[in-house]
Each structure stands twice: as C-alpha cells, then as structure tokens.
Amino acid sequence: MVLGGIIYLHDISQDRLSNTARQNLDAFNRLCGDATLDKVILATTKWSRTSESDGSRRESELKEVHWKPMVDKKSQVRRFMGNQGSAWDIMSVFLQIASQRREELGTEISRQIANEIGGLEDGKETSIVIPFEIFPLFMEGLR
C-alpha cells in the first residue's frame, strides 16, 4: 500500500506552542523526512474556541516560525473547522497529489512506449515496464 499523505493536527486555541507540542512536531518532522513533506497537511483545529483574529495571528506564527521549514518544503496548511466542507478541503489535497502522480506515471509510460516503438525494427521483440500501481489504468486504456 502506498501512503497518500499525512495530516498533522494542531489545536489553534492554544495560545502558544508548548514544549510537548514542540517535541511532537520535531519527532513528526524526523519521522516524515524532507522527501515526504510535500505530502503533509498541517491542519489547525478547534477554531470555535478562539476568535478569528487570535486564531489567524497564531496560524501566521505557526506558518512563519514553527512550521516554516515544513511549509518551505511544500507542506500545506489548512483549517479544519469541524465541518464536512473543511474535511473535504483537506482530503482534496491528497486526491490532487494522487491525480498528479497518476499523470506523471502515465506520461512516463507513454514516453517509454514511444521510445520502444520508435526503436523497433520489423520482427524485433521488446518489453515495456509498467509500474504496478498504474497497471489497471494502462489496461483500461487498451480497451
């Protein structure tokens, strides 16, 4: 199974980042590693427990200070407002990532097929490597 992404939840009603929260964030960062940070959503929660101005100020501080290294490596920040719409907003990021990955794989396969076909001589056999995760898409395209 391929991991599509990770959601890191942060309580925006907390007026500062505690030592425990900082340690958790550091451990999370180490576990993910720089190569996967583009698949991380940093989601703020509990917006109903704070004013919009205080929450926005805290969110800005998180983005510009505490989460900056992750945001610089393409992690995205989203607000979870406790409703279905904001949940779908977060999930849509992962769906978009998966769609882009499929397009990239499809483009790679098309390039590989074109290279193989372009280099074929009459009667020459060839094989093409198709990544397992997009094999069903490839087969669908042949129908």
N, CA and C of each residue as an Amber inpcrd file, in Angstrom:
protein
   429
   0.8410000  -1.1690000   0.0000000   0.0000000   0.0000000   0.0000000
   0.8960000   1.2470000   0.0000000   0.5280000   2.2250000  -0.7820000
   1.2710000   3.4730000  -0.8790000   0.5920000   4.5140000  -0.0070000
   1.3730000   5.1770000   0.8230000   0.8430000   6.2200000   1.6990000
   0.5860000   7.4740000   0.8820000  -0.6520000   7.9570000   0.9160000
  -1.0200000   9.1310000   0.1260000  -0.6650000  10.4390000   0.7920000
  -0.6040000  10.4610000   2.1010000  -0.2850000  11.6820000   2.8100000
  -0.5390000  11.5340000   4.2960000  -0.1500000  12.5590000   5.0230000
  -0.2890000  12.5770000   6.4820000  -0.8740000  13.9160000   6.8870000
  -1.7850000  13.8680000   7.8510000  -2.3650000  15.0940000   8.3960000
  -1.8380000  15.2680000   9.8140000  -1.2200000  16.4140000  10.0630000
  -0.7550000  16.7800000  11.4030000  -1.7620000  17.7810000  11.9580000
  -2.3800000  17.4520000  13.0890000  -3.4080000  18.3130000  13.6760000
  -2.8380000  19.1550000  14.8090000  -3.2030000  20.4350000  14.8060000
  -2.7540000  21.3540000  15.8550000  -3.9450000  22.1600000  16.3710000
  -4.0930000  22.1950000  17.6760000  -5.1650000  22.9310000  18.3490000
  -4.8470000  24.4290000  18.3060000  -5.5810000  25.1650000  17.4750000
  -5.3150000  26.5980000  17.2960000  -5.7220000  27.4210000  18.5180000
  -6.5480000  26.8380000  19.3990000  -6.9930000  27.5820000  20.5880000
  -5.8880000  27.6850000  21.6390000  -4.8310000  26.9000000  21.5030000
  -3.6880000  27.0070000  22.4220000  -2.9150000  28.2760000  22.0940000
  -2.7060000  29.1180000  23.1020000  -2.1010000  30.4250000  22.8160000
  -0.5970000  30.3840000  22.5590000   0.0390000  29.2540000  22.8280000
   1.4650000  29.1240000  22.4920000   1.7880000  27.6650000  22.2440000
   2.9110000  27.4310000  21.6010000   3.3610000  26.0690000  21.3190000
   4.1060000  25.5580000  22.5510000   3.5190000  24.5930000  23.2520000
   4.1300000  24.0590000  24.4750000   5.3750000  23.2440000  24.1270000
   6.1640000  22.9430000  25.1560000   7.3610000  22.1180000  24.9420000
   6.9770000  20.7470000  24.3980000   5.8870000  20.1790000  24.9200000
   5.4330000  18.8700000  24.4360000   5.0270000  18.9520000  22.9720000
   4.2900000  19.9860000  22.6140000   3.8770000  20.1660000  21.2160000
   5.0970000  20.3440000  20.3190000   6.0840000  21.0810000  20.8010000
   7.3230000  21.2930000  20.0300000   8.0650000  19.9700000  19.8250000
   8.1450000  19.1660000  20.8930000   8.8060000  17.8620000  20.7960000
   8.0490000  16.9410000  19.8340000   6.7110000  16.9770000  19.9140000
   5.9070000  16.1610000  18.9940000   6.1350000  16.5870000  17.5430000
   6.1910000  17.8910000  17.3110000   6.4280000  18.3970000  15.9610000
   7.8110000  17.9880000  15.4570000   8.8120000  18.0820000  16.3130000
  10.1670000  17.6750000  15.9290000  10.2240000  16.1850000  15.5890000
   9.5610000  15.3600000  16.4230000   9.5320000  13.9150000  16.1660000
   8.7920000  13.6230000  14.8620000   7.6840000  14.3090000  14.6380000
   6.9140000  14.1460000  13.4080000   7.7730000  14.4910000  12.1950000
   8.4880000  15.5930000  12.2960000   9.3660000  16.0470000  11.2090000
  10.4490000  15.0130000  10.9050000  11.0410000  14.4450000  11.9450000
  12.0780000  13.4230000  11.7520000  11.4930000  12.1570000  11.1180000
  10.2990000  11.7600000  11.5600000   9.6690000  10.5590000  11.0160000
   9.3310000  10.7150000   9.5350000   8.8320000  11.8860000   9.1760000
   8.4460000  12.1220000   7.7790000   9.6630000  12.2540000   6.8860000
  10.6420000  13.0010000   7.3270000  11.8050000  13.2720000   6.4910000
  11.4710000  14.3040000   5.4250000  12.4760000  14.9820000   4.9400000
  12.2860000  16.0560000   3.9660000  11.6220000  15.5950000   2.6730000
  11.8930000  14.3700000   2.2640000  11.4090000  13.8900000   0.9650000
   9.8940000  13.7300000   0.9090000   9.2390000  13.6020000   2.0530000
   7.7890000  13.3760000   2.0400000   6.9830000  14.5770000   2.5200000
   7.6270000  15.6590000   2.8450000   6.9060000  16.8050000   3.4030000
   5.8930000  17.4050000   2.4370000   6.0460000  17.1520000   1.1420000
   5.0580000  17.6570000   0.1830000   3.7420000  16.8850000   0.2710000
   3.7240000  15.8220000   1.0590000   2.5060000  15.0290000   1.2600000
   1.9400000  15.2170000   2.6660000   2.3450000  16.2890000   3.3270000
   1.8960000  16.5740000   4.6890000   0.9530000  17.7750000   4.6840000
  -0.1680000  17.6090000   5.3890000  -1.0920000  18.7170000   5.6210000
  -0.9620000  19.0920000   7.0910000  -0.6790000  20.3340000   7.3470000
  -0.6360000  20.8630000   8.7010000  -1.9960000  21.5170000   8.9470000
  -2.8550000  20.8270000   9.6920000  -4.2290000  21.2960000   9.8660000
  -4.4400000  21.8570000  11.2670000  -5.0320000  23.0220000  11.3040000
  -5.3740000  23.6330000  12.5840000  -6.8140000  23.2680000  12.9300000
  -7.0590000  23.0120000  14.2160000  -8.3790000  22.5840000  14.6780000
  -8.8750000  23.5040000  15.7950000 -10.1150000  23.2970000  16.1980000
 -10.7550000  23.9750000  17.3360000 -10.8720000  25.4760000  17.1460000
 -11.2070000  25.8870000  15.9400000 -11.3720000  27.3030000  15.6390000
 -12.5490000  27.9120000  16.3880000 -13.5060000  27.1090000  16.7850000
 -14.6700000  27.6330000  17.5230000 -14.3040000  28.0510000  18.9420000
 -13.1430000  27.6840000  19.4160000 -12.7050000  28.0230000  20.7740000
 -11.8480000  29.2840000  20.8440000 -11.6800000  29.9590000  19.7260000
 -10.8560000  31.1740000  19.7150000 -11.4830000  32.1830000  18.7570000
 -11.0780000  33.4170000  18.9060000 -11.5800000  34.4320000  17.9730000
 -10.8360000  34.3030000  16.6490000 -11.4470000  34.8010000  15.5890000
 -10.8260000  34.7550000  14.2600000  -9.4790000  35.4800000  14.2720000
  -9.4210000  36.6400000  14.9390000  -8.1740000  37.4200000  14.9410000
  -7.0690000  36.7010000  15.7150000  -7.3880000  36.1360000  16.8820000
  -6.3720000  35.4000000  17.6420000  -5.9290000  34.1530000  16.8760000
  -6.8880000  33.4290000  16.3140000  -6.5580000  32.2290000  15.5510000
  -5.6960000  32.5400000  14.3450000  -6.0330000  33.6020000  13.6290000
  -5.2450000  33.9920000  12.4450000  -3.8390000  34.4090000  12.8360000
  -3.7160000  35.1100000  13.9540000  -2.3900000  35.5150000  14.4410000
  -1.5550000  34.2830000  14.7840000  -2.1640000  33.3210000  15.4830000
  -1.4550000  32.0850000  15.8490000  -1.0930000  31.2690000  14.6100000
  -2.0260000  31.2180000  13.6660000  -1.7770000  30.4880000  12.4240000
  -0.5930000  31.1060000  11.6750000  -0.5460000  32.4200000  11.6140000
   0.5790000  33.1010000  10.9500000   1.8960000  32.7770000  11.6430000
   1.8870000  32.7750000  12.9630000   3.1100000  32.4480000  13.7040000
   3.5490000  31.0120000  13.4140000   2.5960000  30.1030000  13.3730000
   2.9350000  28.7070000  13.0550000   3.5720000  28.6240000  11.6720000
   2.9540000  29.2580000  10.6900000   3.4540000  29.1870000   9.3060000
   4.8120000  29.8560000   9.1550000   5.0010000  30.9810000   9.8330000
   6.2190000  31.7700000   9.6300000   7.3690000  31.3760000  10.5480000
   7.0720000  30.6400000  11.6310000   8.1280000  30.2810000  12.5810000
   8.2200000  28.7630000  12.7500000   7.2580000  28.1980000  13.4320000
   7.3270000  26.7850000  13.8450000   7.2030000  25.8100000  12.6720000
   6.3380000  26.1110000  11.7250000   6.1210000  25.2110000  10.5840000
   6.8760000  25.6530000   9.3350000   7.6110000  26.7370000   9.4210000
   8.2630000  27.3010000   8.2320000   9.1210000  26.2890000   7.4670000
   9.9810000  25.5230000   8.1510000  10.7880000  24.5500000   7.3860000
   9.9300000  23.5480000   6.6140000   8.8000000  23.1690000   7.1840000
   7.9110000  22.2110000   6.5160000   7.1650000  22.8840000   5.3670000
   6.6960000  24.0900000   5.5910000   5.9840000  24.8360000   4.5470000
   6.9340000  25.1310000   3.3830000   8.1790000  25.4390000   3.7080000
   9.1810000  25.6850000   2.6590000   9.4240000  24.4460000   1.8000000
   9.1560000  23.2700000   2.3620000   9.3330000  22.0120000   1.6140000
   7.9950000  21.4840000   1.1150000   7.0400000  22.4040000   0.9130000
   5.7620000  22.1320000   0.2450000   4.6710000  21.4940000   1.1060000
   4.8360000  21.4330000   2.4380000   3.7050000  21.0380000   3.2800000
   2.6590000  22.1310000   3.1560000   1.4010000  21.7430000   3.2270000
   0.3230000  22.7210000   3.0850000  -0.3980000  22.9180000   4.4130000
  -0.8510000  24.1300000   4.6520000  -1.5870000  24.4670000   5.8660000
  -3.0560000  24.6180000   5.5110000  -3.9120000  23.9640000   6.3000000
  -5.3580000  24.0370000   6.1010000  -6.0420000  24.2040000   7.4540000
  -7.2210000  24.7650000   7.4150000  -8.0360000  24.9020000   8.6180000
  -9.1120000  23.8160000   8.6230000  -9.1860000  23.0880000   9.7440000
 -10.3100000  22.1670000   9.9110000 -11.2970000  22.8630000  10.8370000
 -12.4380000  23.2050000  10.2780000 -13.4480000  23.9900000  11.0010000
 -14.4970000  23.1060000  11.6800000 -14.2720000  21.8100000  11.6680000
 -15.2050000  20.9060000  12.3210000 -16.4250000  20.5850000  11.4760000
 -16.3120000  20.8150000  10.1620000 -17.4430000  20.5210000   9.2810000
 -16.9780000  19.7220000   8.0630000 -17.9600000  19.2280000   7.3350000
 -17.6730000  18.3790000   6.1880000 -16.9140000  19.1310000   5.0910000
 -17.2480000  20.3860000   4.8870000 -16.5910000  21.1630000   3.8370000
 -15.0940000  21.3030000   4.0640000 -14.7040000  21.6100000   5.2930000
 -13.2710000  21.7650000   5.5570000 -12.5610000  20.4120000   5.5470000
 -13.2820000  19.3410000   5.9140000 -12.6890000  17.9990000   5.8300000
 -12.3990000  17.6540000   4.3690000 -13.3370000  17.9650000   3.4810000
 -13.1330000  17.7020000   2.0510000 -12.0410000  18.5860000   1.4820000
 -11.9120000  19.8060000   1.9960000 -10.8360000  20.6910000   1.5450000
  -9.4820000  20.0430000   1.8240000  -9.3520000  19.4490000   2.9950000
  -8.1030000  18.7710000   3.3600000  -7.8970000  17.5290000   2.5030000
  -8.9380000  16.7140000   2.3770000  -8.8130000  15.4810000   1.6050000
  -8.5650000  15.7510000   0.1200000  -9.0840000  16.8460000  -0.3850000
  -8.8890000  17.1610000  -1.8100000  -7.4170000  17.3580000  -2.1470000
  -6.6260000  17.7960000  -1.1770000  -5.1890000  17.9430000  -1.4040000
  -4.5790000  16.5840000  -1.7330000  -4.9680000  15.5610000  -0.9710000
  -4.4370000  14.2180000  -1.2200000  -4.9350000  13.6590000  -2.5420000
  -6.1740000  13.9430000  -2.8750000  -6.7100000  13.4910000  -4.1610000
  -5.9650000  14.1560000  -5.3170000  -5.6340000  15.4230000  -5.1400000
  -4.8800000  16.1460000  -6.1690000  -3.4680000  15.5700000  -6.3070000
  -2.8360000  15.2540000  -5.1900000  -1.5000000  14.6530000  -5.2170000
  -1.5460000  13.3160000  -5.9590000  -2.5620000  12.4970000  -5.6470000
  -2.6980000  11.1950000  -6.3040000  -2.9300000  11.3640000  -7.7990000
  -3.7390000  12.3390000  -8.1760000  -4.0160000  12.5960000  -9.5860000
  -2.7470000  13.0270000 -10.3190000  -1.9630000  13.9050000  -9.7070000
  -0.7100000  14.3520000 -10.3140000   0.2550000  13.1810000 -10.4790000
   0.2850000  12.3130000  -9.4660000   1.1790000  11.1470000  -9.5280000
   0.7700000  10.2270000 -10.6830000  -0.5320000  10.0270000 -10.8480000
  -1.0070000   9.1940000 -11.9530000  -0.6270000   9.8030000 -13.2950000
  -0.7810000  11.1220000 -13.4010000  -0.4180000  11.7950000 -14.6540000
   1.0660000  11.6240000 -14.9420000   1.9010000  11.7910000 -13.9060000
   3.3400000  11.6390000 -14.0830000   3.6850000  10.2270000 -14.5290000
   3.0510000   9.2340000 -13.8940000   3.3110000   7.8460000 -14.2820000
   2.8270000   7.5650000 -15.6980000   1.6460000   8.1100000 -16.0290000
   1.1120000   7.9270000 -17.3800000   2.0170000   8.5480000 -18.4220000
   2.5410000   9.7160000 -18.1340000   3.4600000  10.3920000 -19.0480000
   4.7330000   9.5770000 -19.2140000   5.2380000   9.0370000 -18.1120000
   6.4480000   8.2210000 -18.1660000   6.2210000   6.9730000 -19.0060000
   5.0790000   6.3320000 -18.8170000   4.7840000   5.1270000 -19.6050000
   4.6410000   5.4820000 -21.0810000   3.9470000   6.5670000 -21.3780000
   3.7920000   6.9950000 -22.7770000   5.1480000   7.2470000 -23.4130000
   6.0330000   7.9030000 -22.6760000   7.3780000   8.1800000 -23.1860000
   8.1280000   6.8770000 -23.4300000   8.0030000   5.9560000 -22.4710000
   8.6960000   4.6800000 -22.5940000   8.1640000   3.8810000 -23.7940000
   6.8540000   3.8740000 -23.9580000   6.2540000   3.1590000 -25.0910000
   6.7060000   3.7830000 -26.4080000   6.6870000   5.1160000 -26.4740000
   7.1060000   5.8070000 -27.6980000   8.5620000   5.4950000 -28.0180000
   9.4130000   5.4730000 -26.9960000  10.8270000   5.1400000 -27.2210000
  10.9860000   3.7180000 -27.7360000  10.2370000   2.7940000 -27.1370000
  10.3360000   1.3930000 -27.5540000   9.8130000   1.2140000 -28.9730000
   8.6650000   1.7790000 -29.2600000   8.0630000   1.6270000 -30.5890000
   8.9140000   2.3250000 -31.6390000   9.4140000   3.5080000 -31.2790000
  10.2460000   4.2530000 -32.2240000  11.5160000   3.5170000 -32.5730000
  12.0030000   2.6880000 -31.6420000  13.2540000   1.9740000 -31.8840000
  13.0520000   0.5610000 -32.3920000  11.8240000   0.1920000 -32.6890000
  11.5480000  -1.1760000 -33.1380000  11.9070000  -1.3870000 -34.6050000
  12.4220000  -2.5240000 -34.8390000  12.6330000  -2.9580000 -36.2160000
  11.6030000  -4.0460000 -36.4780000  11.2550000  -4.2520000 -37.7200000
  10.2890000  -5.3000000 -38.0430000  10.7380000  -6.6290000 -37.4430000
   9.8240000  -7.2700000 -36.7280000  10.0930000  -8.5870000 -36.1690000
  10.8600000  -8.5790000 -34.8620000  11.2760000  -7.4040000 -34.3760000
  12.0310000  -7.3320000 -33.1270000  11.0740000  -7.3750000 -31.9410000
  11.3920000  -8.1920000 -30.9250000  10.5750000  -8.2510000 -29.7180000
  11.0620000  -7.1940000 -28.7360000  10.1450000  -6.7360000 -27.8890000
  10.5060000  -5.7630000 -26.8650000   9.6130000  -5.9660000 -25.6580000
  10.0000000  -5.4080000 -24.5470000   9.1510000  -5.4210000 -23.3530000
   9.1310000  -4.0190000 -22.7690000   8.0360000  -3.7100000 -22.1160000
   7.8670000  -2.3960000 -21.5200000   7.5130000  -2.5970000 -20.0540000
   8.1970000  -1.8840000 -19.1700000   7.9380000  -1.9880000 -17.7350000
   6.8120000  -1.0230000 -17.3710000   5.7630000  -1.5710000 -16.7590000
   4.6250000  -0.7530000 -16.3320000   4.5310000  -0.8590000 -14.8110000
   4.6580000   0.2610000 -14.1020000   4.5560000   0.2180000 -12.6340000
   3.2250000  -0.4050000 -12.2020000   3.2870000  -1.2540000 -11.1850000
   2.1310000  -1.9870000 -10.7020000   0.9580000  -1.0750000 -10.3660000
   1.2400000   0.0730000  -9.7570000   0.1570000   0.9440000  -9.2920000
  -0.6700000   1.5460000 -10.4230000  -0.1520000   1.5900000 -11.6210000
  -0.9660000   2.1320000 -12.7110000  -1.3020000   1.0930000 -13.7720000
  -0.9450000  -0.1570000 -13.5230000  -1.2630000  -1.2030000 -14.4860000
  -2.7520000  -1.2430000 -14.8310000  -3.6580000  -1.1380000 -13.8180000
  -5.0920000  -1.1330000 -14.1690000  -5.4590000   0.0120000 -15.1180000
  -4.8560000   1.1730000 -14.9350000  -5.1280000   2.3140000 -15.8240000
  -4.6240000   2.0170000 -17.2350000  -3.4570000   1.3890000 -17.3080000
  -2.8940000   1.0400000 -18.6030000  -3.8060000   0.0580000 -19.3330000
  -4.2710000  -0.9690000 -18.5970000  -5.1480000  -1.9660000 -19.1920000
  -6.4750000  -1.3480000 -19.6260000  -6.9620000  -0.4130000 -18.8250000
  -8.2090000   0.2780000 -19.1610000  -8.0560000   1.0460000 -20.4710000
  -6.8950000   1.6280000 -20.6790000  -6.6310000   2.3860000 -21.8860000
  -6.5390000   1.5190000 -23.1350000  -6.2700000   0.2390000 -22.9620000
  -6.1730000  -0.6710000 -24.0920000  -7.5360000  -1.1800000 -24.5610000
  -8.5530000  -0.9930000 -23.7270000  -9.8980000  -1.4930000 -24.0750000
 -10.5810000  -0.6200000 -25.0770000
